[in-house]
């Protein structure tokens, strides 16, 4: 995420990841800026009876870009 946005890691301070639902499945690794899984993702539980399973999230970076 940091590389895609052209941010240096010290600038990468306030980041929020918004997802629908209560469980946060994704997080941002503080040292690398990589988007990583924060929770186990159980496809059968999340996408029961759906052929294509998609988890959507928004990454919000606060501050000047």
Buried (B, 14 or more C-beta within 10 A) or exposed (E): BBEEEEBEEEBBEEBEBEBEEEEEBBBBEEEEBEBEEBEEBEEEEBBEEEEEEEBEEEBEBEEEE
